Every structure is written in C-alpha cells, then in structure tokens.
Amino acid sequence: MGNALKLKSFGRLDQSKEVIMATLLGLFWVVLFLAYLNFFQASFLFFFLFLICLVFIIFRVPEAGIHISILSVMVFERWFSLEPLNFFNSAIKIYPLDIVLILTALAVFLNSRPKEPVFPKKTLMPILIFFGAIVFWSALSLFQGGDSSLIGSAVKNTIFYSLVLFIVVRQCRSPEAWKRVFATILMGGLLLIGFVFYGILAGEGLWSSYTPLSTSGTRLLAATHAFFLVFPLYLLITLYAFKKKFLGKADFAVLLIWMVGLIFSLFRNLWLGIILGVIIILLFLERKQVREFAVLFLKIIFLAFAFSVVLIWLFYLITADTSMLNNFSSAVTERAANLNPFAIQDESALFRLAAWEESWKQFAAHSLIGIGFGREIGFELLGNEYKILVRDLHNDYVAFALQMGVIGFAALIYFIAAMIKKGISTVKRAESEFKPYLIAALAFFCTFLVLSAMGTYWETNFFLVFFWLALGMIVAAQNLENKSPKE
C-alpha cells in the first residue's frame, strides 16, 4: 500500500495503525447504517452520508475495505450482506456488502500501477473460462425463458463477489498486508465468541431461526456463525503446529470455545467438512507437527464435549429443568446418527434424494447444455407434489450440472481442479514463515468445496465471499516470494 493516500488527518501513523484506524472508523459507520436500516425508515440523505464517509475512509486507505468486509460479514452476516436498500417504496438489491466491495475495488485499482503483473496467466485463465461459461449460459437462459431475476442473481453471486479475489491479490503484495488479512479473520473469530456465550445463556443462538434444524433440537449457535468459525479454527490450530501463537496462552481457551460453538451449532455438514479440512492440514505437516496437531485437536474435541455436558448438567442443577438436557442429547445423537446425507430416517434427506432423482431425469434429457438458469423442477414425495428452484437443490454441483449441462459443468470442474493444483503447489513452495497460513487457507477452500455438495453455498453471498477470500490469499502468496516479512 506504499502508493496509497495517507490518513493525514489522524497524524503521523505507521501503516498498520493507519489501517486499524480506518477499519474501526468504517465499522462504526457500517454499524450505524445497519442500525438505521433496522429501526428507522430508509432515508436517501442518510444513505448518501454513509456513502460519503465510506468513500473518504476507503479511498484514503484501500486495504481497510478488505477488513471492513470480513468483520462485517462474520458478525452481521445476512444483515450486512443481504439487506436491500429501500427507497421510494421499492427494494433495491444492492447490499451494504456490495457497496463496500465496489468502493474497495475502485480504491485498490486506482492506487495500483496498471503495468505491474500480480495475477499469473495460468491462474487467471481457468477463472475467466468459468466466468465466460456463466455469462454464456445466462444469456442462453434468457432466450429459453428463464426467470430474469434468478438469472441475474446467479451471475452476480458467481462473478461479482469474485471481486474479493482480485482485491486481495492486487492489494496484499507485502507480507505485512497479507498477514493483516489473516489477523482480521482471527479477530472475527474472537468476536464470534460473544455469539457462542449468547446462545448458551439464551438457550438459542442469535439468528439461528434462519437456519432451522431438520431434526429435533435447537442450535445454540447459528449455522452461519459456525461456518465463519472454520477459517479461524484452521488458522489457529495450524499456527500452533508451527509453534506460532496469536494470543499466547489464551489460544487454547479460544480454540476450546470455538469447538463448543461448533458442537452446539448442530451443523452436521460442517462437522464432515471440518474432518476433511483437518485431514488436508495433516497432509502438509511434518511428522513432528502432525503429532502435536493431532494431540491438540483431539484434546480440544474431548474437552469441548466434556464442557458441553457439564454446562447442561449445571443448568439442570440450577433450574431442575431436564428439557435442555433431553433436547441437546437427543439432538446431538440424532444428527450424529444422520451424518450420512442419504440417511432415510431424515425427512430433509428424503426430500433431497427425491429432488436429485428428478434432477437426474431432467439432466438425462438435457445433458449437453442443461436446462439453463432461473428454472424450477417438480417432483412427488410421499404422495405430495413439490416444486423447488434448481439453485435450491442443496447440492451446488447437481444444480450446476442440471443448469449448464456437461459442457458448462466441465468449465466448473476445470476451474476447481486448476485452483486446487495451484493451492497445493503454492503450499509446497512456500517459505516456512507463510506455510501455516497457506495450509489453513487451502484447507478452508477445500472445505467449502465439500460443503457445496451438501448445501447452497454458491448461491449465498456471505459464504461465497470467504471462498474467494481463501483463494485470493493463496494466489496473493506468489507476490510474497523473496521478500523478508516483519514479525
């Protein structure tokens, strides 16, 4: 960020302090704006004031836009990323997240030297091929009579939010800036500790009602917040394996609280994804590091389960109410038993299987180019007729294959394969100073890909932002070569 404008109004601050100050100011305005949207009638004047303040902050310190986006999504999730602007009695689907990303992209690219290469062609080509396929099939879908709003949403979610990738690669060209992004991810994880305690004390996670369980029980941490904990979890345990600390002795307590939150989230798909992520991390560690990592991870899991049981037991002693104990034990048991996505005891699994069966029939009839975006399919289950949007099939790969056919789906697979290959080669070549961060980013990237086979992650912008962020940090690592990082 050497050619970025300085925050002269805040005195002579070094780069890190300048970024922190700008980020805190930006977060203040984001919180104020979100509170205004939720408690007062929308005002174009207030929105204009909010926009001017963000322009001033982000254009002065472009990197701050990255940190504002990460922390705001992790804490406020849908209220920051899916809250439309309402003017003149009509909703405009431009979200606060979109505004911050657009301003950050403009600031970063205006403060960059155009001829300076930061993106390797071998990495850029698969991305452009995938994006080109999305644009082509979107245009084709319009001619085929697909819902234009759904088609536009598919293009926006898939392409627009990749701005995070390009912003990070362009901005994080020094080890210090690159590491600050990881530090922000960890700080976001620390903020989520408040949501874990809130869920325990309230008996229900804040905003958990937006992701209800398909089995009995109540989430004490929203599924969204549980997802946001995964990246910080990978980071902290990988840093531990490399004998690096974030908060010193408090790191273990933080990991324990995060694991308790992940258990209480009852998010079984995420549990499977974490298992894969841990395996990927182990594959890149040396033998001595594997032992330390495995001992730490198993210890945290054991203590987290023990803490959960003791907590519920104490609740029973204080209130003499067995409902929480019964609900929690039955919920954990039932969801653990139904970890198999094809478990016939689970009604949601039955629904998915019926929808996928119909998808296969539709795919067989339109295997070459698919049925296009903005479509829905109908099927019968237990004597009832159902209709579901293709994008809501709870398996992004099934949805992509059905909508784009073999040709379009091949573009997606080529993109994914190329990015995984890029990630593996980057981790293997990385200096020891950068390796733990890259391993965590690659593990999270692969976790997202696995979760996409069990949900609608490509259709949810606050999930997709972290997919592009992880990829961006991997790609940006090439610019850190032959540079001496400062601790």
C-alpha positions in Angstrom: 0.0 0.0 0.0 3.0 2.2 -0.5 1.3 4.4 -3.2 -2.0 4.7 -1.3 -3.1 8.1 0.1 -2.3 8.7 3.8 -4.7 9.5 6.6 -3.1 12.9 7.2 -6.0 13.9 9.5 -5.0 11.3 12.0 -1.4 12.4 12.4 1.8 10.5 11.5 0.8 6.9 11.9 2.6 3.9 10.6 0.9 1.6 8.1 -0.6 -0.9 10.5 -2.0 1.7 12.8 -3.4 3.6 9.8 -5.2 0.5 8.5 -6.6 -0.3 12.0 -7.9 3.3 12.5 -9.5 3.4 9.1 -11.1 -0.1 9.6 -12.5 0.9 13.0 -14.0 4.1 11.5 -15.5 2.1 8.6 -17.0 -0.4 11.1 -18.5 2.4 13.1 -20.3 3.7 10.0 -21.4 0.2 9.0 -22.9 -0.4 12.5 -24.6 2.9 12.4 -26.0 2.4 8.9 -27.3 -1.2 9.7 -29.0 0.1 12.9 -30.6 2.9 10.9 -31.9 0.4 8.3 -33.5 -1.8 11.0 -35.0 0.8 13.3 -35.9 3.8 11.0 -37.4 4.4 7.6 -34.9 4.5 4.8 -33.6 7.9 4.0 -31.7 8.8 0.9 -29.9 11.6 2.7 -28.6 9.3 5.4 -27.5 6.7 2.8 -25.7 9.5 0.9 -23.9 10.5 4.2 -23.0 6.9 4.8 -21.6 6.5 1.2 -19.5 9.7 1.5 -18.0 8.6 4.8 -17.1 5.2 3.4 -15.6 6.8 0.2 -13.4 9.1 2.4 -12.2 6.2 4.5 -11.7 3.5 1.8 -10.2 5.8 -0.8 -7.7 7.0 1.8 -6.8 3.5 3.0 -8.0 0.9 0.4 -6.9 -2.0 2.5 -9.4 -1.0 5.2 -12.2 -2.1 2.8 -11.0 -5.7 3.0 -11.0 -5.7 6.8 -14.4 -4.0 7.0 -16.0 -6.5 4.7 -14.5 -9.5 6.5 -15.5 -8.4 10.0 -19.0 -7.1 9.0 -19.9 -10.3 7.2 -18.6 -12.5 10.1 -20.6 -10.6 12.7 -23.7 -9.3 11.0 -23.9 -12.0 8.2 -27.3 -11.5 6.4 -27.9 -8.0 7.8 -24.8 -6.8 6.1 -24.7 -8.9 3.0 -28.4 -9.4 2.2 -30.2 -6.3 3.5 -31.5 -4.4 0.4 -31.8 -0.7 0.2 -35.4 0.6 0.3 -36.1 3.9 -1.4 -39.5 5.2 -2.7 -41.3 2.0 -1.5 -39.2 -0.3 -3.6 -36.3 -2.6 -2.6 -33.1 -2.2 -4.5 -31.0 -5.3 -4.2 -27.7 -3.6 -3.6 -26.5 -4.6 -0.2 -24.1 -2.8 2.2 -21.5 -5.6 1.3 -21.8 -4.7 -2.4 -21.2 -1.0 -1.7 -18.1 -1.7 0.4 -16.7 -4.1 -2.2 -17.3 -1.7 -5.1 -15.6 1.2 -3.3 -12.7 -1.0 -2.2 -12.2 -2.3 -5.8 -12.2 1.2 -7.2 -9.8 2.4 -4.5 -7.4 -0.5 -4.9 -7.2 -0.4 -8.7 -6.9 3.4 -8.8 -4.0 3.2 -6.4 -2.2 0.4 -8.3 0.2 0.6 -11.1 -1.5 -0.8 -14.2 1.5 -2.5 -15.8 2.6 -4.3 -12.6 1.8 -8.0 -13.0 0.2 -9.5 -9.9 -2.0 -12.3 -11.4 -0.4 -15.3 -13.2 -2.0 -16.2 -16.5 -2.1 -19.9 -15.6 -4.3 -19.0 -12.7 -6.4 -16.3 -14.4 -7.3 -18.4 -17.4 -9.4 -21.1 -15.7 -11.3 -18.4 -13.8 -12.1 -16.5 -17.0 -13.2 -19.7 -18.7 -15.6 -20.4 -15.9 -16.9 -16.9 -15.8 -17.3 -16.9 -19.6 -19.4 -20.1 -19.3 -21.6 -18.4 -16.6 -22.2 -15.4 -18.9 -22.9 -17.5 -22.0 -25.4 -19.8 -20.2 -27.0 -16.8 -18.6 -27.7 -15.2 -22.0 -28.9 -18.6 -23.3 -31.2 -18.9 -20.3 -32.8 -15.6 -21.1 -33.7 -16.8 -24.6 -35.0 -20.0 -23.1 -37.5 -18.2 -20.9 -35.7 -18.5 -17.5 -36.6 -16.1 -14.7 -34.5 -13.0 -15.4 -34.2 -12.1 -11.7 -32.9 -15.5 -10.8 -30.5 -15.4 -13.8 -29.2 -12.1 -12.7 -28.7 -13.4 -9.2 -26.7 -16.4 -10.5 -24.4 -14.1 -12.4 -24.0 -11.7 -9.5 -23.3 -14.4 -6.9 -20.8 -16.2 -9.1 -18.9 -13.4 -10.7 -19.5 -10.1 -8.8 -18.3 -11.5 -5.4 -15.1 -12.7 -7.0 -14.1 -9.0 -6.6 -12.8 -10.2 -3.2 -10.2 -12.4 -5.0 -9.0 -9.6 -7.3 -8.9 -7.0 -4.5 -6.9 -9.2 -2.2 -4.4 -10.2 -4.9 -3.9 -6.6 -6.0 -3.7 -5.2 -2.5 -1.8 -7.8 -0.5 1.6 -7.5 -2.1 3.6 -7.3 1.0 3.9 -9.8 3.8 2.6 -7.3 6.3 -0.6 -6.6 4.4 -1.1 -10.3 3.6 -0.7 -11.2 7.3 -3.1 -8.5 8.4 -5.9 -10.1 6.5 -5.3 -13.4 8.4 -5.2 -11.4 11.6 -8.6 -9.9 10.8 -10.0 -13.4 10.2 -8.8 -14.4 13.6 -10.2 -11.2 15.2 -13.5 -12.0 13.6 -13.4 -15.4 15.2 -12.8 -13.8 18.6 -15.9 -11.6 18.1 -17.9 -14.7 17.4 -17.2 -15.9 20.9 -19.8 -13.5 22.1 -22.4 -15.3 20.0 -21.4 -18.6 21.5 -22.0 -17.3 25.0 -25.2 -15.6 24.0 -26.6 -18.9 22.6 -25.7 -20.8 25.8 -27.2 -18.2 28.1 -30.3 -17.6 25.9 -30.9 -21.2 25.1 -31.0 -20.4 21.3 -28.4 -18.9 19.0 -28.9 -15.4 17.8 -30.4 -15.5 14.2 -30.3 -19.3 14.4 -34.0 -19.3 13.4 -33.0 -18.5 9.8 -31.3 -21.9 9.5 -33.7 -24.2 11.4 -32.9 -27.9 12.1 -34.5 -30.6 10.1 -34.3 -32.8 13.2 -35.2 -32.2 16.8 -33.2 -29.7 18.9 -32.2 -26.0 18.8 -29.0 -24.5 17.5 -27.1 -22.6 20.3 -25.0 -21.0 17.5 -26.4 -20.1 14.1 -25.1 -22.2 11.2 -23.8 -19.1 9.5 -21.6 -18.1 12.5 -20.5 -21.7 12.8 -19.3 -21.6 9.2 -17.4 -18.4 9.9 -15.6 -20.1 12.7 -14.0 -22.7 10.5 -11.3 -20.5 8.9 -10.1 -19.0 12.2 -10.1 -22.5 13.7 -7.9 -23.8 10.9 -5.6 -20.8 11.2 -5.1 -21.0 14.9 -4.5 -24.8 15.2 -2.1 -24.7 12.2 -0.2 -21.8 13.7 0.0 -23.9 16.9 1.5 -26.8 14.9 4.2 -24.4 13.7 4.8 -23.1 17.2 3.3 -19.7 16.5 0.9 -18.0 18.8 -1.8 -15.4 18.3 -2.9 -14.6 21.9 -0.3 -16.6 23.8 -1.6 -19.0 26.4 -5.2 -17.8 25.7 -5.1 -19.6 22.3 -6.1 -22.9 23.8 -9.1 -21.4 25.6 -10.2 -19.7 22.3 -10.0 -23.0 20.4 -12.0 -24.7 23.1 -14.8 -22.1 23.0 -14.9 -22.3 19.2 -15.2 -26.0 19.3 -18.0 -25.8 21.8 -19.8 -23.4 19.5 -19.3 -25.8 16.6 -20.8 -28.6 18.6 -23.7 -26.5 19.8 -24.4 -25.4 16.2 -25.5 -29.0 15.4 -24.3 -28.3 11.9 -23.6 -31.9 10.8 -22.5 -31.0 7.2 -19.9 -28.6 8.7 -18.7 -31.4 11.0 -17.9 -33.5 7.9 -16.3 -30.6 6.2 -14.0 -29.9 9.2 -12.9 -33.6 9.3 -11.8 -33.2 5.7 -10.1 -29.9 6.4 -8.2 -31.4 9.3 -7.0 -34.3 7.1 -5.8 -31.8 4.5 -3.9 -29.9 7.1 -2.3 -33.1 8.4 -1.1 -34.0 4.9 1.0 -30.8 4.7 2.6 -31.1 8.2 5.9 -32.7 9.1 5.8 -35.8 11.2 6.6 -34.0 14.5 4.0 -31.3 13.7 1.4 -34.0 12.9 1.7 -35.4 16.4 1.4 -32.0 18.1 -1.5 -31.0 15.9 -3.4 -34.3 16.4 -2.9 -34.2 20.2 -4.1 -30.6 20.4 -7.2 -31.3 18.1 -8.3 -34.4 20.0 -7.8 -32.7 23.3 -9.9 -29.8 22.3 -12.7 -32.1 21.0 -12.7 -34.1 24.2 -12.8 -31.1 26.4 -15.4 -29.4 24.3 -17.8 -32.3 24.7 -17.0 -32.6 28.4 -17.6 -28.9 28.8 -20.9 -29.1 27.0 -22.1 -32.0 29.2 -21.1 -30.2 32.4 -22.7 -27.0 31.2 -26.0 -28.7 30.6 -25.8 -30.6 33.9 -25.2 -27.3 35.8 -28.2 -25.8 34.0 -30.3 -28.8 35.3 -29.0 -28.3 38.9 -29.9 -24.6 38.9 -33.3 -24.9 37.2 -34.3 -28.5 37.8 -35.4 -28.5 34.1 -34.5 -31.5 32.1 -35.7 -30.2 28.8 -32.4 -28.7 27.8 -30.5 -31.9 28.7 -33.0 -34.0 26.8 -33.2 -31.7 23.8 -29.5 -31.4 23.5 -28.6 -35.1 24.0 -31.4 -36.2 21.6 -30.4 -33.5 19.0 -26.7 -34.4 19.1 -27.5 -38.1 19.0 -29.9 -37.8 16.1 -27.8 -35.5 14.0 -24.7 -37.6 14.6 -26.6 -40.7 13.5 -27.8 -38.9 10.4 -24.4 -37.7 9.3 -24.9 -39.8 6.3 -26.6 -37.4 3.8 -28.6 -40.4 2.4 -30.0 -41.4 5.8 -33.6 -42.4 5.2 -34.6 -41.5 8.7 -34.1 -37.8 8.0 -37.0 -36.1 6.3 -34.7 -33.5 4.7 -32.6 -36.3 3.3 -35.7 -37.9 1.7 -36.6 -34.5 0.2 -33.1 -34.0 -1.2 -33.0 -37.5 -2.6 -36.3 -37.1 -4.4 -35.2 -33.7 -5.8 -31.9 -35.2 -7.0 -33.7 -38.1 -8.6 -35.9 -35.7 -10.6 -32.8 -33.6 -11.4 -31.1 -36.7 -12.9 -34.1 -37.3 -15.1 -34.0 -33.7 -16.3 -30.3 -33.8 -16.8 -30.6 -37.0 -18.9 -33.0 -35.2 -21.2 -30.8 -32.1 -21.5 -27.3 -33.5 -20.8 -25.4 -31.3 -23.3 -26.3 -27.8 -22.4 -28.6 -28.2 -19.4 -32.0 -26.5 -18.8 -30.5 -23.1 -18.1 -30.5 -20.7 -15.1 -33.7 -19.4 -13.4 -35.6 -22.7 -13.6 -37.5 -24.9 -11.2 -38.4 -28.6 -11.1 -41.3 -30.5 -9.7 -41.4 -33.9 -8.1 -43.6 -36.2 -5.9 -42.7 -37.3 -2.4 -44.9 -39.4 -0.2 -48.0 -38.6 -2.2 -47.4 -34.8 -2.2 -46.3 -32.6 -5.1 -43.4 -30.3 -4.6 -41.7 -27.6 -6.7 -38.2 -26.3 -6.0 -35.9 -23.9 -7.6 -32.9 -25.6 -9.2 -30.5 -23.4 -7.3 -32.0 -24.6 -4.0 -31.3 -28.3 -4.6 -29.0 -28.5 -1.6 -26.1 -29.6 -3.8 -24.4 -26.9 -5.9 -22.8 -29.5 -8.2 -26.1 -31.1 -9.1 -27.5 -27.6 -9.7 -24.6 -26.5 -11.9 -24.8 -29.8 -13.9 -28.5 -29.6 -14.4 -28.4 -25.9 -15.4 -25.3 -25.9 -17.6 -25.1 -29.5 -18.8 -21.9 -31.4 -19.4 -20.2 -28.6 -21.3 -20.8 -25.9 -18.7 -20.1 -28.2 -15.8 -16.8 -29.1 -17.4 -15.8 -25.4 -17.1 -16.6 -25.5 -13.4 -14.6 -28.7 -12.8 -11.6 -27.3 -14.8 -11.7 -24.2 -12.6 -11.8 -26.1 -9.4 -9.1 -28.6 -10.4 -6.8 -25.8 -11.5 -7.3 -23.9 -8.3 -6.6 -26.9 -6.1 -3.5 -27.6 -8.1 -2.4 -24.0 -7.7 -3.1 -24.2 -3.9 -1.0 -27.4 -3.5 1.9 -26.1 -5.5 1.8 -22.8 -3.6 1.9 -24.5 -0.2 4.7 -26.8 -1.2 6.9 -23.9 -2.5 6.1 -21.6 0.4 8.7 -20.5 2.9 8.1 -21.8 6.5 7.0 -18.3 7.5 4.0 -18.3 5.2 3.2 -22.0 5.1 0.8 -22.3 8.1 -1.4 -19.5 6.7 -1.4 -21.1 3.3 -2.3 -24.6 4.7 -5.2 -23.1 6.6 -6.4 -21.2 3.5 -6.2 -24.3 1.3 -8.0 -26.4 3.9 -10.8 -23.9 4.1 -11.0 -23.7 0.3 -11.4 -27.5 0.1 -13.9 -27.5 3.0 -16.1 -25.0 1.1 -16.0 -27.3 -2.0 -17.1 -30.3 0.1 -19.9 -28.3 1.8 -21.1 -27.3 -1.6 -22.1 -30.9 -2.2 -24.5 -30.6 0.8 -25.9 -27.1 0.5 -26.4 -23.9 -1.5 -23.1 -22.2 -0.8 -22.6 -20.8 -4.3 -26.0 -19.1 -4.0 -25.3 -17.4 -0.7 -23.0 -14.4 -1.0 -21.7 -14.3 2.6 -20.5 -17.9 2.2 -19.1 -17.3 -1.2 -17.1 -14.2 -0.1 -14.9 -16.4 2.1 -14.4 -18.9 -0.8 -12.9 -16.1 -2.9 -11.0 -14.7 0.1 -9.3 -18.0 0.7 -8.4 -18.4 -2.9 -7.2 -14.8 -3.0 -4.8 -15.3 -0.1 -3.4 -18.4 -1.9 -2.9 -16.6 -5.2 -1.5 -13.4 -3.5 1.2 -15.5 -1.8 3.2 -15.5 -5.1 3.9 -11.8 -4.6 5.5 -12.5 -1.2 8.4 -14.5 -2.6 11.9 -13.2 -2.0 10.5 -10.7 0.5 11.6 -10.6 4.1 8.5 -10.5 6.3 8.5 -8.5 9.6 7.2 -10.2 12.7 
